[in-house]
Amino acid sequence: MNQRQIIKCMQTPRLPTIHDIRYQNSIKVLIRARKDSGLSQLDLALKMGLSQPDISKIERFERRLDVTEFMDVLYTVSNGDLEILNKIWNEICECHNR
C-alpha cells in the first residue's frame, strides 16, 4: 500500500462497529451460545451485573459490548469451561475471517 492509498483509507469514514457485519455475526454466535447454555437474558444479566434490557439491547444491536463485557459474556456463556469457550471463540474468529 502506498502513501496515497493509506491517506485515502484514513479519510474514508467508517461505520460504527455496531453496524459491522463481523460484529453482528459475533453477537449472533454469543446469542446462540447463551441459549445453548440454557441461560435466559435475565440469567446472563444477573451474572454480569447488568439489566435484562441491557442484554436485550446488545442482542438487538442497540447497545455495543466493550471488550471487557465481551470477555465476561464469553466466559459466562461457556460457564468457565475452556473447551466450550474455545469452541465459541473459534466460531467468532470464523466470522471475522469471512
C-alpha positions as CSV (number, residue, x, y, z in Angstrom):
1,M,0.0,0.0,0.0
2,N,1.5,3.3,-1.0
3,Q,1.2,6.6,0.9
4,R,-1.7,7.9,-1.2
5,Q,-3.7,4.7,-0.6
6,I,-3.0,4.9,3.1
7,I,-4.2,8.6,3.3
8,K,-7.3,7.7,1.3
9,C,-8.1,4.8,3.6
10,M,-7.7,7.0,6.7
11,Q,-10.1,9.6,5.2
12,T,-12.8,7.0,4.4
13,P,-15.5,7.3,7.1
14,R,-16.1,4.1,9.0
15,L,-19.4,2.9,10.1
16,P,-19.7,2.4,13.9
17,T,-18.7,-1.2,14.7
18,I,-22.2,-2.0,15.8
19,H,-23.2,-1.9,12.1
20,D,-20.3,-4.1,11.0
21,I,-21.4,-7.5,9.8
22,R,-18.5,-9.1,11.7
23,Y,-19.7,-7.6,15.0
24,Q,-23.2,-8.6,14.3
25,N,-22.2,-12.2,13.5
26,S,-20.1,-12.3,16.6
27,I,-23.1,-11.3,18.7
28,K,-25.2,-13.9,17.0
29,V,-22.7,-16.5,18.0
30,L,-22.9,-15.3,21.6
31,I,-26.7,-15.4,21.5
32,R,-26.6,-19.0,20.2
33,A,-24.1,-19.9,22.9
34,R,-26.2,-18.2,25.6
35,K,-29.3,-20.2,24.5
36,D,-27.2,-23.4,24.2
37,S,-26.0,-23.0,27.8
38,G,-29.6,-22.6,28.9
39,L,-29.3,-19.1,30.1
40,S,-32.0,-16.5,29.6
41,Q,-31.3,-12.9,29.0
42,L,-32.1,-12.3,32.7
43,D,-29.8,-15.1,33.9
44,L,-26.9,-13.6,31.9
45,A,-27.7,-10.1,33.0
46,L,-27.7,-11.1,36.7
47,K,-24.4,-13.0,36.3
48,M,-22.8,-10.0,34.6
49,G,-24.3,-7.2,36.8
50,L,-26.3,-5.8,34.0
51,S,-30.0,-5.4,33.5
52,Q,-32.1,-7.7,31.2
53,P,-32.9,-4.7,29.0
54,D,-29.1,-4.2,28.6
55,I,-28.7,-7.7,27.3
56,S,-31.7,-7.3,25.0
57,K,-30.3,-4.1,23.6
58,I,-26.9,-5.8,23.0
59,E,-28.6,-8.7,21.2
60,R,-30.7,-6.3,19.0
61,F,-27.6,-4.2,18.1
62,E,-28.8,-1.2,20.0
63,R,-26.0,-1.3,22.6
64,R,-22.4,-2.2,21.9
65,L,-20.3,-4.5,24.0
66,D,-17.0,-3.2,25.1
67,V,-14.0,-5.6,25.3
68,T,-14.4,-6.3,29.0
69,E,-18.1,-7.1,28.7
70,F,-17.4,-9.2,25.6
71,M,-15.0,-11.3,27.6
72,D,-17.4,-11.5,30.5
73,V,-20.2,-12.8,28.2
74,L,-17.9,-15.3,26.6
75,Y,-16.8,-16.6,30.0
76,T,-20.3,-16.7,31.4
77,V,-22.0,-18.5,28.5
78,S,-19.2,-21.0,28.5
79,N,-19.6,-21.5,32.2
80,G,-15.9,-21.2,32.5
81,D,-15.4,-24.5,30.5
82,L,-12.3,-23.8,28.4
83,E,-13.3,-26.4,25.7
84,I,-16.7,-24.6,25.2
85,L,-15.0,-21.2,25.5
86,N,-12.5,-22.2,22.7
87,K,-15.3,-23.5,20.5
88,I,-17.3,-20.2,20.8
89,W,-14.1,-18.2,20.3
90,N,-13.3,-20.2,17.1
91,E,-16.8,-19.5,15.8
92,I,-16.4,-15.8,16.4
93,C,-12.9,-15.9,14.7
94,E,-14.6,-17.5,11.7
95,C,-17.0,-14.6,11.5
96,H,-14.0,-12.2,11.2
97,N,-12.2,-14.3,8.5
98,R,-15.1,-14.3,6.0
